[in-house]
Amino acid sequence: TSGLIGAISIVALNFASKLPLIIVLFMLFHAAYSIIHTTIMILLLENYPTAM
């Protein structure tokens, strides 16, 4: 849920600041990448002891 809140706040900040479209898309790509990367790491760490 924290990743979703972060993504929504980043999107709201981008549209509020009226940045050029390429910068908005660039920031959205990086936000999505970091959220997905963090989610995968959390899932791997949570399932590691049971996988042993």
C-alpha positions in Angstrom: 0.0 0.0 0.0 2.9 2.4 0.6 4.1 1.9 -2.9 0.6 2.7 -4.2 0.5 5.9 -2.1 3.9 6.9 -3.3 3.0 6.4 -6.9 -0.2 8.4 -6.6 1.6 11.3 -4.9 4.3 11.3 -7.6 1.7 11.4 -10.3 -0.2 14.2 -8.5 3.1 16.1 -8.0 4.0 15.8 -11.7 0.6 17.0 -12.9 0.6 19.9 -10.4 4.0 21.1 -11.4 3.1 21.1 -15.2 6.5 19.7 -16.2 7.1 18.8 -19.9 5.6 15.5 -20.9 9.0 13.7 -21.4 10.1 14.5 -17.8 6.7 13.3 -16.4 7.0 10.0 -18.3 10.7 9.6 -17.2 9.7 10.1 -13.6 6.8 7.8 -13.8 9.0 5.1 -15.4 11.5 5.4 -12.5 8.8 5.4 -9.9 7.2 2.3 -11.4 10.6 0.6 -11.6 11.5 1.3 -8.0 8.1 0.2 -6.7 8.3 -3.1 -8.7 11.9 -3.7 -7.7 11.1 -3.1 -4.0 8.0 -5.3 -4.1 10.0 -8.2 -5.7 12.8 -7.9 -3.1 10.2 -7.9 -0.2 8.5 -11.0 -1.7 11.8 -12.8 -2.1 12.9 -12.0 1.5 9.6 -13.0 2.9 9.6 -16.4 1.1 13.3 -17.2 1.5 13.0 -19.1 4.9 10.2 -21.2 3.6 12.0 -22.0 0.4 15.0 -23.5 2.3 
